[in-house]
Amino acid sequence: MKIHLTSVFVDDQAKALRFYTEILGFVKKYDVPLGPDARWLTVVSPEEPGGTELLLEPSGHPAVKPYRDRLVGDGIPLAQFAVADVRAEYERLRGLGVVFTQEPTDMGPVTTAVFDDTCGNLIQIATQPPAPE
């Protein structure tokens, strides 16, 4: 078994697509209309185009708003993305106007930072040390 798809709820799919592709660097994989107000819209890492897809899912369900409001209010990221160097990615993203709620922080062997994805979510980036040989 493996993870094939996961999702983040977004307020505006077009805005989310721009942020996740133009700012974060993901690549659009699927964009299928699902009626007048929604699309099956996924992105993938350019490093793994056949890897796990991230669905930019419309946030219209009534349970989404209180769920996300509580997560954001408590400072809890909805998702985590791996990066080679959190500090370098933090500087790159800040230079593109991304707002961080947590600057790079060393947490034992892992370094993390948290940013606002402009679509209603907090996202964490993390760098882990290489696996022992």
C-alpha positions as CSV (number, residue, x, y, z in Angstrom):
1,M,0.0,0.0,0.0
2,K,1.2,3.5,-0.7
3,I,-0.2,7.0,-0.5
4,H,-1.4,8.0,-3.9
5,L,-3.4,11.2,-3.2
6,T,-3.9,13.7,-0.4
7,S,-5.6,17.0,-0.3
8,V,-5.7,20.5,1.0
9,F,-9.0,22.4,1.1
10,V,-8.7,25.7,-0.7
11,D,-10.9,28.8,-0.9
12,D,-10.2,29.5,-4.5
13,Q,-8.9,26.8,-6.8
14,A,-7.4,29.2,-9.4
15,K,-5.6,31.2,-6.7
16,A,-4.4,27.9,-5.2
17,L,-3.1,26.7,-8.5
18,R,-1.1,29.9,-9.0
19,F,0.4,29.7,-5.5
20,Y,1.2,26.0,-5.5
21,T,2.7,26.1,-9.0
22,E,4.2,29.6,-9.5
23,I,5.4,30.1,-5.9
24,L,5.9,26.6,-4.4
25,G,7.1,25.1,-7.7
26,F,4.7,22.1,-8.0
27,V,3.4,21.1,-11.5
28,K,-0.2,20.7,-12.5
29,K,-1.1,17.1,-13.2
30,Y,-4.9,17.0,-13.6
31,D,-7.4,19.8,-14.2
32,V,-10.8,18.2,-14.9
33,P,-14.0,20.3,-14.7
34,L,-16.6,19.0,-12.2
35,G,-19.4,21.4,-12.8
36,P,-19.6,25.2,-12.7
37,D,-17.7,25.7,-9.5
38,A,-15.2,22.9,-9.0
39,R,-12.4,21.0,-10.7
40,W,-10.5,17.9,-10.0
41,L,-7.2,19.8,-9.7
42,T,-4.0,18.1,-8.7
43,V,-0.4,19.1,-8.5
44,V,2.8,17.0,-8.1
45,S,6.4,17.5,-7.4
46,P,8.5,18.1,-10.5
47,E,11.0,15.7,-8.9
48,E,8.4,12.9,-8.8
49,P,5.8,13.5,-11.6
50,G,4.4,10.0,-11.0
51,G,4.4,10.4,-7.2
52,T,1.8,11.4,-4.7
53,E,-0.7,13.9,-6.0
54,L,-1.9,16.9,-4.0
55,L,-5.6,17.6,-4.6
56,L,-6.5,21.3,-4.4
57,E,-10.0,20.6,-3.1
58,P,-12.7,23.2,-2.9
59,S,-13.5,24.1,0.7
60,G,-17.3,24.3,0.3
61,H,-18.3,21.5,2.7
62,P,-19.7,23.0,6.0
63,A,-17.2,21.1,8.1
64,V,-14.2,22.6,6.4
65,K,-14.3,26.1,7.8
66,P,-14.5,25.3,11.5
67,Y,-11.9,22.6,11.0
68,R,-9.4,24.9,9.3
69,D,-10.2,27.8,11.6
70,R,-9.3,25.7,14.6
71,L,-6.1,24.4,13.0
72,V,-4.9,27.9,11.9
73,G,-6.0,29.4,15.3
74,D,-3.9,26.8,17.1
75,G,-1.0,27.2,14.6
76,I,-1.2,23.6,13.4
77,P,-0.1,23.0,9.8
78,L,-2.4,21.0,7.6
79,A,0.4,19.4,5.6
80,Q,4.1,19.1,5.5
81,F,6.4,19.2,2.5
82,A,10.0,18.0,2.4
83,V,12.7,20.4,1.2
84,A,16.4,20.0,0.9
85,D,17.2,23.1,3.0
86,V,14.5,24.8,5.1
87,R,16.5,27.9,5.6
88,A,17.2,28.4,1.9
89,E,13.6,27.7,1.0
90,Y,12.4,30.1,3.7
91,E,14.5,32.8,2.2
92,R,13.4,32.0,-1.4
93,L,9.7,32.0,-0.4
94,R,9.9,35.1,1.7
95,G,11.5,36.8,-1.3
96,L,8.3,35.9,-3.2
97,G,6.1,37.4,-0.6
98,V,5.1,34.3,1.3
99,V,4.1,35.0,4.9
100,F,5.6,32.7,7.6
101,T,4.0,32.0,11.0
102,Q,7.1,30.1,12.1
103,E,10.7,30.9,11.1
104,P,13.1,28.1,10.5
105,T,13.4,26.2,13.8
106,D,15.7,23.3,14.8
107,M,13.7,20.5,16.4
108,G,16.4,17.9,17.2
109,P,17.4,16.4,13.9
110,V,14.6,18.1,11.9
111,T,14.4,21.8,10.9
112,T,10.9,23.2,10.2
113,A,9.2,26.4,9.2
114,V,5.5,27.2,8.7
115,F,3.8,29.5,6.2
116,D,0.3,30.6,5.1
117,D,-0.6,29.2,1.7
118,T,-3.0,32.2,1.0
119,C,-5.8,29.7,0.6
120,G,-6.8,29.1,4.2
121,N,-4.1,26.7,5.4
122,L,-0.8,26.6,7.3
123,I,1.8,24.5,5.6
124,Q,5.0,23.2,7.2
125,I,8.3,22.6,5.3
126,A,10.9,20.3,6.8
127,T,14.4,19.2,6.3
128,Q,15.4,15.9,7.8
129,P,19.0,14.7,8.2
130,P,20.2,12.0,5.7
131,A,19.4,8.5,6.8
132,P,22.3,6.6,8.4
133,E,24.2,4.4,6.1
